């Protein structure tokens, strides 16, 4: 059975709860997101809260880890 690789060097440090929380945020941040303008899945984060589409160049302000902060807060 293979173990899953730790994310960005967290290894066994910092405790399980913090690593799980970090994993959730990291996967939300790196997931493919749809551009509200052209509907392509090429929306990338430029800076904290600023998202830009790689195909059409559309720039939108949103949440730090997701385009819509309301969707990120739902559990």
C-alpha positions as CSV (number, residue, x, y, z in Angstrom):
1,X,0.0,0.0,0.0
2,X,1.5,3.3,-1.0
3,X,1.3,6.3,1.2
4,X,0.2,9.7,-0.1
5,X,2.9,12.3,-0.4
6,X,2.8,15.2,2.0
7,X,2.1,18.6,0.7
8,X,4.9,21.2,0.5
9,X,7.2,19.8,3.2
10,X,4.8,19.6,6.1
11,X,5.8,16.0,6.8
12,X,5.0,14.8,10.3
13,X,5.4,18.3,11.8
14,X,2.6,20.5,13.1
15,X,0.0,17.8,14.0
16,X,-2.7,16.1,12.0
17,X,-5.4,18.7,12.4
18,X,-3.3,21.5,11.0
19,X,-2.0,19.3,8.1
20,X,-5.6,18.4,7.2
21,X,-6.7,22.0,7.2
22,X,-3.7,23.0,5.1
23,X,-4.4,20.2,2.6
24,X,-8.0,21.3,2.2
25,X,-7.0,25.0,1.5
26,X,-4.2,23.9,-0.8
27,X,-6.4,21.6,-2.9
28,X,-9.1,24.4,-3.1
29,X,-6.5,26.9,-4.2
30,X,-5.0,24.6,-6.9
31,X,-8.3,23.2,-8.3
32,X,-9.3,24.2,-11.8
33,X,-11.7,27.1,-11.8
34,X,-14.1,28.3,-14.5
35,X,-13.8,31.8,-15.9
36,X,-17.0,33.8,-15.4
37,X,-16.5,35.5,-18.8
38,X,-15.5,32.8,-21.3
39,X,-16.4,29.7,-19.3
40,X,-12.9,28.1,-19.8
41,X,-11.3,26.2,-16.9
42,X,-8.2,28.4,-17.0
43,X,-8.7,30.8,-14.1
44,X,-5.5,31.2,-12.0
45,X,-4.7,33.2,-8.9
46,X,-2.3,36.2,-9.6
47,X,-2.2,37.5,-6.1
48,X,-4.3,37.1,-2.9
49,X,-7.9,37.7,-4.0
50,X,-7.0,38.5,-7.7
51,X,-7.9,35.9,-10.3
52,X,-7.1,36.1,-14.0
53,X,-8.1,34.0,-17.0
54,X,-5.2,32.7,-19.1
55,X,-7.3,32.5,-22.3
56,X,-9.3,35.7,-22.4
57,X,-7.4,37.9,-19.9
58,X,-10.5,38.6,-17.8
59,X,-9.5,39.7,-14.2
60,X,-11.8,39.4,-11.2
61,X,-11.5,40.1,-7.5
62,X,-12.6,37.2,-5.3
63,X,-11.6,35.3,-2.2
64,X,-8.0,34.5,-1.2
65,X,-8.3,30.8,-1.9
66,X,-11.4,30.6,-4.1
67,X,-13.0,32.9,-6.6
68,X,-16.2,33.1,-4.6
69,X,-15.6,33.4,-0.9
70,X,-19.1,32.3,-0.1
71,X,-18.6,28.9,-1.7
72,X,-15.3,28.4,0.2
73,X,-17.0,29.0,3.6
74,X,-19.7,26.3,3.0
75,X,-18.8,23.1,4.9
